[in-house]
Structure formats: C-alpha cells, structure tokens
C-alpha cells in the first residue's frame, strides 16, 4: 500500500511541476454524486474497511483538478488533469505481498462495480 501511494505521489508530483500547483484530495464523498454504483460497491469492499482507507483517490489520484463535471465528461481532459486509471500492475504493488491476496484477472474485473453500458 505504501508503494502504491509513493508511485501515485511521484506521478502527481511530476504533473504538479508542470501545472505549478499541488492537486488536493477531495474525499470519496465528492465522487459519490456522479459515481453512485462505484461508490456503493467500493463502500462494501475491503479497501473501504482498511485503516487508512484506500478510497477513490488512493487509486485514481487526488481529485481536485479533475472532479469538475465538465472535465470528467472528457476522459482525455480528466487524465490530463491527473485522473489515474490503475492497472493490475499498480494493484500488484500491494496484492501478492505479505497477507494480501495476489491480483488476478477475475479480481481486477471486480475492483468495483460499474454502470452497465447501453
């Protein structure tokens, strides 16, 4: 978990150097209004029960720069503003270490629920 945070922090620090300001954490509650399905799924997960909590921003980066609806509706703009889209390699920085179960394709597919498309 510490390694995930350090990798995310390094990425964000490099983005901050370009933008001139440090993104701030806004909390999972700021994500909930637009991402209800994901929030409810995450709330029932082991990540939500950890101390400290592994919330949305632990995986997706601090949300202050990408939380605005106009930015989130444009995936490229959201990523440019600091939104991270974690992959299995990022999850594996904790999963498979110590007492944390290894990350599998099936587990990664169920990280949190998503709205059905269509």
Residue pairs with C-beta under 8 A, 6 or more apart in sequence:
1 50
1 54
1 93
1 94
3 93
3 94
4 58
4 59
4 90
4 93
4 94
5 58
7 90
7 93
8 58
8 59
8 61
8 84
11 61
11 84
12 22
12 23
12 61
12 62
12 82
15 23
15 82
16 22
16 23
19 65
23 61
23 62
23 63
23 64
23 65
23 82
24 62
24 64
25 57
25 62
25 63
25 64
26 57
26 62
26 63
26 64
26 67
27 55
27 57
28 39
28 42
28 53
28 55
28 56
28 57
30 63
30 67
31 38
31 39
31 56
31 63
31 67
32 39
34 69
34 72
35 56
37 113
37 114
37 115
38 56
38 112
38 113
38 114
39 56
40 113
41 112
41 113
42 48
42 55
42 56
42 112
45 112
47 53
47 54
47 55
47 58
48 54
48 55
56 63
57 63
59 84
59 86
59 90
60 83
60 84
60 85
60 86
61 82
61 83
61 84
62 82
63 82
63 83
65 71
65 81
65 82
66 72
66 77
66 78
66 79
66 81
66 82
66 83
71 77
71 78
71 81
72 78
72 83
75 83
79 85
84 90
88 103
88 105
88 108
91 103
91 108
91 111
92 102
92 103
94 100
95 101
95 102
95 103
95 107
96 102
96 103
101 107
